[in-house]
Amino acid sequence: MAGGWTRDDAVNEQIDVSTREAIERMRLRNTPRDGQDSAEFCDECDEPIPEARRQAIPGVRLCVNCKSGHDRPWRPTVGFNRRGSKDSQLK
């Protein structure tokens, strides 16, 4: 599926490499520093953090629910019709 002078499986190889690099960056970013160990309980909600999560991400401090709340992109809560369509002007 790749074009030009590349091999057919070059796109899949690049996806695999990009995925491995992203996982490695995440693990390096979350490695414990200065002897910091993984928390047994979440720093925000005090829920227990599963052992599998603590082993997968050394130095983890938040449970999955709290971490996913931090990772959500910001979106405005109020939407405005800035295009000014005729329908919006008639109302």
DAJOJO-V312421 format. One record per residue. RES is the residue in one small letter. PHI is phi as a letter, one per 40 degrees, with the letter a starting at -180 (none if undefined). BURIAL is 1 if it has 16 or more other ideal C-beta (glycine too) atoms within 10 Angstrom, else 0. D_CENTER is the distance of its C-alpha to the mean C-alpha in Angstrom with 2 decimals. Layout:
BEGIN
res: [RES | RES]
phi: [PHI | PHI]
burial: [BURIAL | BURIAL]
d_center: [D_CENTER | D_CENTER]
END
This chain:
BEGIN
res: [m | a | g | g | w | t | r | d | d | a | v | n | e | q | i | d | v | s | t | r | e | a | i | e | r | m | r | l | r | n | t | p | r | d | g | q | d | s | a | e | f | c | d | e | c | d | e | p | i | p | e | a | r | r | q | a | i | p | g | v | r | l | c | v | n | c | k | s | g | h | d | r | p | w | r | p | t | v | g | f | n | r | r | g | s | k | d | s | q | l | k]
phi: [none | c | b | g | c | c | c | c | c | c | c | c | c | c | c | c | c | c | c | c | c | c | c | c | c | c | c | c | c | b | c | c | b | f | g | c | c | c | c | c | b | c | c | c | b | g | c | c | c | d | d | c | c | c | c | c | b | c | g | c | b | b | c | c | c | c | c | c | c | c | c | c | c | c | b | c | c | b | b | b | c | c | c | g | c | c | c | c | c | c | c]
burial: [0 | 0 | 0 | 0 | 0 | 0 | 0 | 0 | 0 | 0 | 0 | 0 | 0 | 0 | 0 | 0 | 0 | 0 | 0 | 0 | 0 | 0 | 0 | 0 | 0 | 0 | 0 | 0 | 0 | 0 | 0 | 0 | 0 | 0 | 0 | 0 | 0 | 1 | 1 | 0 | 0 | 1 | 0 | 0 | 0 | 0 | 0 | 0 | 1 | 0 | 0 | 0 | 0 | 1 | 0 | 0 | 1 | 0 | 0 | 1 | 1 | 1 | 1 | 0 | 0 | 1 | 1 | 0 | 0 | 0 | 0 | 0 | 0 | 0 | 0 | 0 | 0 | 0 | 0 | 0 | 0 | 0 | 0 | 0 | 0 | 0 | 0 | 0 | 0 | 0 | 0]
d_center: [28.43 | 27.92 | 30.60 | 32.92 | 33.65 | 30.60 | 30.81 | 29.73 | 26.86 | 25.51 | 22.69 | 21.47 | 21.88 | 19.80 | 16.91 | 17.32 | 17.54 | 14.46 | 12.43 | 14.30 | 13.83 | 10.02 | 10.35 | 13.19 | 11.63 | 9.01 | 12.17 | 14.32 | 12.37 | 12.51 | 16.07 | 18.71 | 20.97 | 24.61 | 24.91 | 22.05 | 21.49 | 18.95 | 19.90 | 21.58 | 20.90 | 18.06 | 18.91 | 18.51 | 19.91 | 21.83 | 20.77 | 21.04 | 18.03 | 18.76 | 20.21 | 18.09 | 14.85 | 16.91 | 18.09 | 14.88 | 13.26 | 16.34 | 16.63 | 14.19 | 15.46 | 13.65 | 13.78 | 11.16 | 12.48 | 12.51 | 9.05 | 7.73 | 10.45 | 9.39 | 5.99 | 8.21 | 9.80 | 13.44 | 16.05 | 19.75 | 21.46 | 24.73 | 25.33 | 28.40 | 30.24 | 30.77 | 32.33 | 35.52 | 36.44 | 39.95 | 38.80 | 36.97 | 40.07 | 42.44 | 40.86]
END
